Amino acid sequence: RRLPLRAQPALFATTHQHVGARRGPNPPPPRGTGQGGGADASDDRILFCPGLRDGHGGTCLSMPVVYVAIGRRLGYPIKLVLTKEHLFCRWDEPNGERFNIEATTRGFSSHPDKYYLTWPTTIPQAELTKGWYLHSMSPREELAYFMGQRANCCQDNLEMEHAMTSYFYALNIVPHMDPYPHHIAIAASLVKAMLALRDHSKPPPPQQP
């Protein structure tokens, strides 16, 4: 049974207080869907929910996922929404109430869509027209996004085989995620460079007497 609309902010305040969901230090921006590709994704505690569980603190990559998981268990129609370098939640009831929920602030905070056009960074029009930003993600898109973040983590830890596999899975789940072929090409180039470096560092074969 759903709680009244006026009681929904208590979910987020309670999660902050009792679950320990708090923002951690200096989170990198999301990567793998066209956002700034220079972020360090090597620390899985930043990318995924175990960082919250282990006291490391959360980021915009992990805190919205916790809220969405709890909210859906309570029957709330909560979705994940991506903007440039940020992830947030949305109450999105078909033919009903719709509002955004900022997951990285203490307590309950809601901003209109236009707020996220320029925060935390401005979305270029060319990227906005692709339709990936500011819409409620489907379950398939959520899965593809998580696979992309796994690929980012593997790539930054030089686990290139796992990175490429995850990128391919993400692309297969949601083919319109056009940045993933670019990331696959980068991963393939890194693999080629690593193999060349390994071959170059091999000791020469012993000479025959």
HELIX and SHEET records of a PDB file:
HELIX    1   1 LEU A    5  ALA A    7  5                                   3    
HELIX    2   2 PRO A    9  THR A   14  1                                   6    
HELIX    3   3 THR A   15  VAL A   19  3                                   5    
HELIX    4   4 ASP A   44  LEU A   47  1                                   4    
HELIX    5   5 PRO A   50  ARG A   53  1                                   4    
HELIX    6   6 MET A   63  ARG A   73  1                                  11    
HELIX    7   7 ASP A  113  LEU A  117  5                                   5    
HELIX    8   8 GLN A  125  LEU A  128  1                                   4    
HELIX    9   9 PRO A  139  ASP A  156  1                                  18    
HELIX   10  10 MET A  160  ILE A  173  1                                  14    
HELIX   11  11 PRO A  179  SER A  201  1                                  23    
SHEET    1   A 3 ILE A  78  THR A  83  0                                        
SHEET    2   A 3 HIS A  86  ASP A  92 -1                                        
SHEET    3   A 3 ARG A  98  ILE A 101 -1                                        
END                                                                             
